[in-house]
């Protein structure tokens, strides 16, 4: 496929911006918010770009905004959609008797009532139903309800990538809304859980979902996502700019856009970027501790760069509805993996991550740690997780992890073996090390059954012997399998070497471990329930080692041509579980398979 870089530019007029409403009084704020929306539209149109106008509930009461949207639709080809953000206004609060404003946090009955209210008012104003909608997060209930009752909707902003505990902490523990664990790029949501890409036509929710902002897949994983995105606000909030001879420059913003363009190399020529912007950040009250002139310039410069790429034939500026059709056109296979070999563009180091997702799993390999797996989400489980008032998850919409090194540590812990990670240990003549300690880089290759990532060889020194090892990882599309090959390239002159491929995991959505007492660990027919006693089951002749986590309906399986299979429970001080596969040999390597399966 010819390289296609697509951008969605989405503007949201708000007459009651949720952040600014209670800061510094309300006088003049509504007029200023309208002025900001007009400015944003002007900047996009100035550089030949079309937008999607996501009309908020509050804005639907404004004839001026609705007429402006109609005018821009006719004149520039902008799309008019309806947003489920921007709910808090006088009319909403009086009708629903609440200060809440996040659609996914209400009980299901109220969600449906609000959706009908917003879509009904939109129809009265425009005479048609929208083809797109938006929120920071849309759960499966909301998406399914919208598609059933308003089938014209084909595209929705449905999640914020990695807006979980990291963002919560940097909001001074005051923003109770978690949504980690979803895709970083557009996807077709499952009817069961909106985080998971649909596995087939029967599982297809009927819409194409896009993330709220395109984020730095390294900086946002390691730190606060609010600081590292293609919205200029994020870049300014992260202080990633400088002043030179009386003007402001932010090369990181352009590097980030270009990094997303580069992802076409790993996704059959398709790459994506988005900007979803409310007006609050551009107000003159200095909310972002930056002069208005900087705020305005950064936005115009962003539009100017997209406009330049469009003029050069390097960018398609699609509306949300147009993009939904485009996406389905270039993603006819539900099982196709989404890939991102991501480089460090913030600090300029040689750190490199590889992200992969399909309907069965989402995962990340860190080649600064030899290709260790540092994030793993079992999409195959299709966890029917309810969110909102009256459920077990009022505010936590995150999809659970099995591995997450920032919440549950990784290799580098104060207590050996306590961190969640998947890696390989190397033992030679009584000395042992872990490939986590080796820095390397990787190469991407599309293969018949999926995607292959080959790491540059690394050298470990054990017993005064330099041993060169190369790691190769194959992501098998449509099966939820990751195959790891560890090949010893050094002639050991008849000496034996032992490799141990292992996964240390937990499960949850925050730093805190959930109940483990129902977890079952086993090798073939031998098994045990988790008891916090540090017990092991070890067998030298087996078919597979497995761990079943009923709370997240997931079965973790490891198999391979190996000498020994082992499962191990943790202790109360280190509440994790572990699978290890070992092989002792004189030359060659070891090949193992990690498989994620649904456990009923």
Secondary structure as UniProt FT lines:
FT   STRAND          4..12
FT   TURN            18..19
FT   HELIX           20..22
FT   TURN            27..28
FT   HELIX           29..46
FT   TURN            47..48
FT   STRAND          52..55
FT   HELIX           58..61
FT   HELIX           63..76
FT   STRAND          79..83
FT   HELIX           90..96
FT   HELIX           103..105
FT   HELIX           108..126
FT   STRAND          132..134
FT   HELIX           140..149
FT   TURN            151..152
FT   STRAND          155..159
FT   TURN            161..162
FT   HELIX           165..170
FT   TURN            171..173
FT   STRAND          189..190
FT   TURN            194..195
FT   HELIX           201..203
FT   STRAND          208..211
FT   TURN            217..218
FT   HELIX           219..222
FT   HELIX           225..227
FT   HELIX           232..237
FT   TURN            238..239
FT   STRAND          242..244
FT   TURN            245..246
FT   STRAND          247..249
FT   HELIX           251..262
FT   HELIX           263..266
FT   TURN            267..269
FT   STRAND          270..278
FT   HELIX           280..282
FT   TURN            284..285
FT   TURN            287..288
FT   HELIX           292..311
FT   TURN            312..313
FT   STRAND          316..317
FT   HELIX           320..330
FT   TURN            334..335
FT   STRAND          338..343
FT   STRAND          352..358
FT   TURN            359..360
FT   STRAND          361..366
FT   HELIX           367..369
FT   TURN            370..371
FT   STRAND          372..377
FT   HELIX           379..381
FT   TURN            389..390
FT   STRAND          403..404
FT   HELIX           405..408
FT   TURN            416..417
FT   STRAND          421..428
FT   TURN            429..430
FT   STRAND          431..434
FT   HELIX           435..437
FT   STRAND          442..447
FT   TURN            448..449
FT   STRAND          450..455
FT   STRAND          458..462
FT   TURN            463..464
FT   STRAND          465..476
FT   TURN            477..480
FT   STRAND          481..488
FT   TURN            493..494
FT   STRAND          497..505
FT   TURN            517..518
FT   STRAND          520..523
FT   TURN            524..525
FT   STRAND          526..529
FT   STRAND          536..539
FT   STRAND          545..549
FT   HELIX           550..552
FT   STRAND          554..560
FT   STRAND          564..571
FT   TURN            572..573
FT   STRAND          574..585
FT   STRAND          588..598
//
